Amino acid sequence: MAVTFSHLVEADFPVVTLGSSTVEAARRIVGSGCVCAPVLDGDRYLGMIFLSALLGGRKGWPTARERLVEELLEAVRTYRPDEQLFDNLISVAASKCGVVPLADAEGRYAGVVSSKRILGFLAERIHSGEGGSTMEIEVPPTGAKLSEIIETIEKNDASILSFTSWPSGVAGGGRIIFFRVASHDFFRLVRNMENYGYIIRYHSIFPDAGYDELREKALEFIHYMDM
């Protein structure tokens, strides 16, 4: 099933109402741990109010008599709850606020999605953290095929949890292929991949940090037996 913004919506994120006290608006923004908050007129989204707009040029908080007016708001792009998350990651990353607002086609507010929540979601999808190791392989323009690399990894009793790639080199002709793998012997996997001629640009720290010369020679023997 496609991943939409609705999967990560935070409907209880603090909002402020047009015409409300600027003091209350500032307190809500500070309490949210963010730098801005959505402003509503009824259930209609109007824009974002930034803390800097409320405190700009001041030595303290706004006075209780001041009210939130539209002139203080900043236009921030909204996303529909049914829009695809992965198709919009670049524009979300460019947002100046820690959250992006969601609204339906009629402009009715539906909540926000925070950069923190998106980052956590992506970390889960690439299996970051416990249960896997990272290995980045550099492939020149005339390098091996992805299918060949995957086959080689799996031949070394490793399972690929996720992978992606991005351009490398001055002209972007090569590729860096990022793998999250599960392996009973990550040390052996990395060394064998190097022995097969692959350029390991980065790999996670070996779980049993350090190795001795005898183990290295044993692995070389295993490699030649595999050949």
Buried (B, 14 or more C-beta within 10 A) or exposed (E): EEEBBBEBBEEEBBBBBBEBBBBBBBBBBBEBEBBBBBBBEEEEBBBBBBBEBBBEEEEEBBEEEBEBEEEBBBEBEBBBBEBEBEEBEEEBEEBEBBBBBBBBEEEEBBBBBBBEBBEEBEEEEBBBEEEBBBBBBBBEEEBBEBEEBBEBBEEBEBEBBEBEBEEBEEEEEBBBBBBBBBBEBBBBBBBBBBBBEBBBBEBBEBEEEEEEEEBEEEBEEBBEEEE
